[in-house]
């Protein structure tokens, strides 16, 4: 998951951690760069999000 606002103790972060879902939080306006259908690489350990591909 990529979350614009929040922290390690926000609801979304806690639920993602419970289910083992990689999550990066507090990315702010960077979410505006993402589009529906983008394939992302989310590295929760490093706190990075990378766009791998976009739909045509």
PEMOCOR-V650288 format. One line per field, one symbol per residue. phi: phi as a letter, one per 30 degrees, with the letter a starting at -180 (. if undefined). psi: psi as a letter, one per 30 degrees, with the letter a starting at -180 (. if undefined). burial: # if it has 24 or more other C-alpha atoms within 12 Angstrom, else .. A space follows every 10 residues. Layout:
phi->???
psi->???
burial->???
This chain:
phi->.bcdbkadcd eddddddeci cebbcidhdd dddcbejdcc cccddcicbb ddabdd
psi->kjkelaafgl eeeeeeeegg kkkklhfbff fffklkfkkl jjjfefhlkk jelkl.
burial->###....... .##....... .#####.... ...#.....# ........#. ......
